[in-house]
Amino acid sequence: MLILALFYTLLWLFIAGFEIKALFFGLLVVPFTLLTHRLLNLYPPSINPSALLRFFFYFLLQSFLSGLDVARRVLSPKLLVEPGFVVYSLNTNKQAVKFLLSMTINLTPGTLSVEIKENTILIHTLDRSSYNEENLRYMESLIDRIFL
């Protein structure tokens, strides 16, 4: 609980700044947030820091490559797009993995997760022919290793 209090305090200071009014209000907000965590039994999941780092760098690389691909398509004299939907079948049952994967899809240029069901994610892609399920499968496995 002490680590969580420290995290929320630092987060509050980062967002609100170091003004006297902000510090006073933070003294009220942080304990209320901790109480809410306690009453609702909300605790962050345990994570594997090395897996998180590995995922972070893979995500940066994929975002960069996808951004270049989208730019190439947009700047091409021919419109090299074939938009459409694809259904991705999940290998995991962990809610945190499903959520983070769908948010990662949204942040990757040219893709958008439209609907998350029990075992699938409906994805809109800028070009169905360039959809790469192997990359998505690998990203899911990286995310799955993050959460212990």
C-alpha positions as CSV (number, residue, x, y, z in Angstrom):
1,M,0.0,0.0,0.0
2,L,2.9,2.3,0.7
3,I,4.2,1.8,-2.9
4,L,0.8,2.6,-4.2
5,A,0.6,5.8,-2.1
6,L,4.0,6.9,-3.3
7,F,3.0,6.2,-6.9
8,Y,-0.2,8.2,-6.6
9,T,1.6,11.0,-4.8
10,L,4.2,11.3,-7.6
11,L,1.5,11.0,-10.3
12,W,-0.4,13.8,-8.6
13,L,2.7,16.0,-8.4
14,F,3.5,15.4,-12.0
15,I,0.0,16.3,-13.1
16,A,-0.9,19.1,-10.8
17,G,2.5,20.6,-10.1
18,F,4.2,21.9,-6.9
19,E,1.9,24.8,-6.1
20,I,0.6,25.1,-2.6
21,K,-3.1,24.8,-3.7
22,A,-2.2,21.6,-5.7
23,L,-0.3,20.1,-2.8
24,F,-3.2,20.8,-0.4
25,F,-5.7,19.3,-2.8
26,G,-3.4,16.3,-3.3
27,L,-3.4,15.6,0.4
28,L,-7.1,15.1,0.1
29,V,-7.2,13.2,-3.2
30,V,-4.4,10.6,-2.6
31,P,-5.9,9.2,0.6
32,F,-9.4,9.1,-0.9
33,T,-7.9,7.2,-3.9
34,L,-6.1,4.7,-1.6
35,L,-9.4,4.2,0.4
36,T,-11.2,3.5,-2.9
37,H,-8.5,0.9,-3.8
38,R,-8.9,-0.7,-0.4
39,L,-12.8,-0.8,-0.4
40,L,-13.1,-2.0,-4.0
41,N,-10.1,-4.4,-3.7
42,L,-8.4,-2.9,-6.7
43,Y,-4.8,-3.6,-7.0
44,P,-2.5,-3.5,-10.0
45,P,-1.5,-6.8,-11.4
46,S,2.0,-8.1,-10.9
47,I,4.2,-7.4,-13.9
48,N,7.4,-8.7,-15.3
49,P,9.6,-5.6,-15.9
50,S,11.9,-7.3,-18.5
51,A,8.9,-8.5,-20.5
52,L,7.4,-5.0,-20.3
53,L,10.7,-3.5,-21.6
54,R,10.9,-6.1,-24.4
55,F,7.2,-5.3,-25.4
56,F,7.9,-1.6,-25.3
57,F,10.8,-1.7,-27.8
58,Y,8.9,-4.1,-30.1
59,F,5.9,-1.8,-30.0
60,L,8.1,1.2,-30.9
61,L,9.6,-0.7,-33.8
62,Q,6.2,-1.8,-35.1
63,S,4.7,1.7,-34.7
64,F,7.6,3.2,-36.7
65,L,7.4,0.6,-39.5
66,S,3.6,0.9,-39.6
67,G,3.9,4.7,-39.8
68,L,6.3,4.4,-42.7
69,D,3.9,2.0,-44.5
70,V,0.9,4.3,-44.0
71,A,2.9,7.3,-45.2
72,R,4.0,5.3,-48.3
73,R,0.4,4.4,-49.1
74,V,-0.9,7.9,-48.6
75,L,1.8,9.6,-50.6
76,S,1.7,7.1,-53.5
77,P,0.1,8.4,-56.7
78,K,-2.1,5.2,-56.7
79,L,-4.1,4.8,-53.6
80,L,-2.6,1.5,-52.2
81,V,-5.3,0.7,-49.7
82,E,-7.9,-2.1,-49.5
83,P,-9.6,-1.2,-46.2
84,G,-11.6,-3.9,-44.5
85,F,-12.2,-5.9,-41.3
86,V,-10.3,-8.9,-40.0
87,V,-11.1,-11.1,-37.0
88,Y,-8.2,-12.0,-34.8
89,S,-8.6,-15.0,-32.5
90,L,-7.0,-14.5,-29.1
91,N,-4.9,-17.2,-27.4
92,T,-5.3,-15.7,-23.9
93,N,-8.1,-15.5,-21.4
94,K,-6.4,-12.7,-19.3
95,Q,-8.5,-9.5,-19.4
96,A,-5.4,-7.3,-19.0
97,V,-3.8,-8.9,-22.0
98,K,-6.9,-8.4,-24.1
99,F,-7.2,-4.8,-23.1
100,L,-3.6,-3.9,-23.7
101,L,-3.5,-5.7,-27.0
102,S,-6.6,-3.9,-28.2
103,M,-5.1,-0.5,-27.1
104,T,-1.8,-1.4,-28.8
105,I,-3.7,-2.2,-32.0
106,N,-5.4,1.2,-31.8
107,L,-2.0,3.0,-31.4
108,T,-0.5,1.2,-34.4
109,P,-0.9,3.3,-37.6
110,G,-3.4,1.8,-40.1
111,T,-5.3,-0.4,-37.6
112,L,-8.1,0.0,-35.2
113,S,-9.7,-2.5,-32.8
114,V,-13.5,-2.2,-33.3
115,E,-14.9,-4.8,-31.0
116,I,-13.5,-7.2,-28.4
117,K,-15.5,-10.4,-27.7
118,E,-14.6,-13.3,-25.5
119,N,-12.0,-14.9,-27.8
120,T,-11.7,-12.5,-30.7
121,I,-10.9,-8.9,-31.6
122,L,-12.5,-7.3,-34.7
123,I,-9.9,-5.1,-36.4
124,H,-10.3,-2.5,-39.1
125,T,-7.2,-2.3,-41.2
126,L,-6.1,0.1,-43.9
127,D,-5.1,-2.7,-46.1
128,R,-6.4,-6.2,-45.6
129,S,-3.7,-7.7,-47.8
130,S,-0.9,-6.3,-45.6
131,Y,-2.5,-7.6,-42.4
132,N,0.1,-9.8,-40.6
133,E,-1.4,-12.2,-38.1
134,E,2.1,-13.5,-37.1
135,N,3.1,-10.0,-35.9
136,L,-0.1,-9.7,-33.9
137,R,0.3,-13.2,-32.4
138,Y,3.9,-12.3,-31.4
139,M,2.7,-9.1,-29.8
140,E,0.0,-11.0,-27.9
141,S,2.6,-13.4,-26.6
142,L,4.9,-10.5,-25.5
143,I,2.0,-8.8,-23.7
144,D,1.0,-12.2,-22.1
145,R,4.5,-12.5,-20.6
146,I,4.2,-9.0,-18.9
147,F,1.4,-10.1,-16.6
148,L,2.4,-12.7,-14.0
